[in-house]
Amino acid sequence: MEQLAPLIAASINAGTPLLLAAIGLLINERSGVLNLGAEGMMLVAAIAGFAVGYSTRSPLLGFIAGAVCGMLMATLFAWLALRLATNQVATGLALSIFGAGLSAFVGQRFVGLALPAQANSVPLLGDIPFIGPALFHQHWMSYVAFALCLASIWFLYRTRAGLVLRAVGESPESAHALGYSVRGIRYAALLFGGGCCGLAGAYMSLVYTPMWVEGLVAGRGWIALALTAFATWRPARVLLGSLLFGGVTIAQFYLQGMGVTVPSQILSMAPYIATIVVLALISRNPDWIRLNMPASLGKPFRPGSA
């Protein structure tokens, strides 16, 4: 039990950036937009958050900078995919490659620098045996991520705006015929998704690994994209999936500490192998995926054709 609490805490820490990014991508996809540029958005946000956080010694300003940069990247994607009606898959991939190159170029002068580790504990609750160390010694952004997940559940299934968003994702032509601005709603969804990916990227460089190296995000943007499909576009399942993948990520370090004689490279591949296995399992029933996936996901919408 003494070793289980740190494992749970570390899993939550590792799952937080996945949860933040996946919630934003879920809202994107619920509106019918497929943005494969999550990795690039997170990388740009990571260097922006670290640069501002290191220069000002204010993590809060770093998170704000990360969110703003994520939204700017999402705006670029929205302009290309929604305004110019470019292919969403190709545009997202280009955005991811662009973000990787831009972050590497901007981050050259910050390589090797580090931020001091932050001690986090919720007063009183952090002192509860087992539960305190497991759940209440997290960075405040982890609780923001949980709150965003709960808020997205309420928004999607308990509000009129959430119903309209889902309607746009299912049948944009019908929503347009009823007088709703499909493009405007998708713009708003993309901005929200970009902000969430920005917070996830900033979390990576400010909290999870408080330093900057090229490629810091290490594929978590792609895992977050896979997580939305794994969760069948439902926020509660995204939460469970992020904790699962966070646990798989952390397990490699615990296995190495226990002296397990497995090459470290194999253990490092574990989160990505788990992603492939899970996607392969859920893809065995394409009808089940088709029933849960937004009907217009990835398809362009031209108002003149409605």
Disulfide bonds with the S-S distance in Angstrom:
none
